Amino acid sequence: QVQLVESGGGLVQAGDSLRLSCEASGRTFRSYAMGWFRQAPGKEREFVATIGTNAGNTYYADSVKGRFTISRDNAKNTVYLQMNSLKPEDTAVYYCAAGSYGSTRSFYNYWGQGTQVTVSS
């Protein structure tokens, strides 16, 4: 069992940066790939980024490639999402997830409660 707690969301202006954090409980964090997803009002939850168990592999949605960076610190049981050059269309609730390396929800077994990111124009 893995429990995930996201933090770092907030209200920012277009062009600003935010760093989201997701801290995992348990000693098995390093055995899971980690992902970030987001869900805007009225839309399906969509993939943002994923990172493999040893951080050697990362993969991004086209919409965030070049602006967002996913990283992990296995010693701190934490995965991060650095978001730069934020746009109003990045506004969503952001969720972290633990599971297997992949870009669809079905790869992930555990989910956090989400953190709100709002980008004003």
C-alpha positions as CSV (number, residue, x, y, z in Angstrom):
1,Q,0.0,0.0,0.0
2,V,1.3,3.5,-0.9
3,Q,-0.2,6.7,0.2
4,L,0.5,9.8,-1.9
5,V,0.2,13.5,-0.8
6,E,0.6,16.3,-3.3
7,S,1.5,19.9,-2.4
8,G,2.7,23.1,-4.1
9,G,-0.4,24.1,-6.1
10,G,-1.7,27.6,-6.2
11,L,-2.8,30.6,-8.2
12,V,-0.2,32.1,-10.6
13,Q,-0.1,34.3,-13.6
14,A,0.7,33.1,-17.2
15,G,4.4,32.7,-17.6
16,D,5.1,32.0,-14.0
17,S,6.5,28.8,-12.5
18,L,5.4,26.3,-9.9
19,R,6.9,23.2,-8.4
20,L,4.6,20.4,-7.3
21,S,5.7,17.8,-4.8
22,C,4.2,14.4,-4.1
23,E,5.4,12.6,-1.0
24,A,4.8,8.8,-0.7
25,S,4.5,6.7,2.4
26,G,6.1,3.4,2.8
27,R,9.5,1.8,2.0
28,T,8.6,0.7,-1.5
29,F,8.6,4.1,-3.2
30,R,11.7,3.3,-5.3
31,S,10.0,0.2,-6.8
32,Y,7.3,2.3,-8.5
33,A,7.3,4.4,-11.6
34,M,5.6,7.7,-10.8
35,G,3.3,9.8,-12.9
36,W,1.6,13.1,-12.9
37,F,-1.9,13.6,-14.4
38,R,-4.3,16.5,-14.4
39,Q,-8.0,17.1,-14.7
40,A,-9.6,20.3,-15.8
41,P,-13.3,21.1,-15.1
42,G,-15.5,19.1,-17.4
43,K,-12.6,17.2,-18.9
44,E,-11.2,13.7,-18.6
45,R,-8.1,13.2,-16.5
46,E,-5.1,13.4,-18.8
47,F,-1.5,12.2,-18.6
48,V,1.2,14.9,-18.0
49,A,4.5,13.1,-17.3
50,T,6.0,9.9,-16.0
51,I,9.4,8.8,-14.5
52,G,10.9,5.4,-14.2
53,T,12.1,3.8,-10.9
54,N,15.7,5.0,-11.2
55,A,14.8,8.3,-12.9
56,G,16.6,7.2,-16.0
57,N,13.4,7.3,-18.1
58,T,11.0,10.1,-18.5
59,Y,8.1,10.8,-20.9
60,Y,5.9,13.8,-21.3
61,A,2.7,14.8,-22.9
62,D,3.2,16.9,-26.0
63,S,1.3,19.7,-24.4
64,V,3.9,20.1,-21.6
65,K,7.1,19.0,-23.3
66,G,9.9,21.5,-22.9
67,R,8.0,23.4,-20.2
68,F,7.6,20.8,-17.4
69,T,10.2,18.5,-15.8
70,I,9.5,15.5,-13.7
71,S,12.1,14.3,-11.2
72,R,12.3,12.1,-8.1
73,D,14.3,11.8,-5.0
74,N,14.1,8.2,-3.8
75,A,15.8,9.1,-0.5
76,K,13.0,11.5,0.3
77,N,10.2,9.3,-1.2
78,T,9.2,12.3,-3.3
79,V,8.4,13.0,-6.9
80,Y,8.4,16.6,-8.3
81,L,6.9,18.4,-11.2
82,Q,8.6,21.6,-12.1
83,M,6.2,23.7,-14.3
84,N,7.6,26.6,-16.2
85,S,6.0,29.1,-18.6
86,L,2.6,28.2,-17.3
87,K,-0.4,28.9,-19.5
88,P,-4.1,29.3,-18.6
89,E,-4.8,26.0,-20.3
90,D,-2.6,24.3,-17.6
91,T,-5.3,25.1,-15.1
92,A,-6.4,21.8,-13.5
93,V,-6.2,19.6,-10.5
94,Y,-2.9,17.8,-10.6
95,Y,-2.6,14.2,-9.3
96,C,0.4,12.1,-8.7
97,A,0.2,8.3,-9.1
98,A,2.4,5.3,-8.4
99,G,2.5,2.2,-10.6
100,S,4.2,1.0,-13.8
101,Y,5.9,3.2,-16.3
102,G,3.2,4.4,-18.8
103,S,1.0,7.2,-20.0
104,T,-2.4,5.9,-19.3
105,R,-4.3,5.7,-16.0
106,S,-4.4,1.9,-16.2
107,F,-0.7,1.7,-15.4
108,Y,-1.1,3.3,-12.0
109,N,-2.4,1.6,-8.9
110,Y,-2.2,4.4,-6.3
111,W,-3.4,8.0,-6.5
112,G,-3.1,11.2,-4.5
113,Q,-5.9,13.5,-3.6
114,G,-4.8,16.2,-6.0
115,T,-3.6,19.8,-5.8
116,Q,-5.2,22.7,-7.6
117,V,-3.2,24.8,-10.1
118,T,-4.8,27.9,-11.5
119,V,-3.1,30.0,-14.1
120,S,-4.6,33.4,-14.8
121,S,-4.1,35.3,-18.1
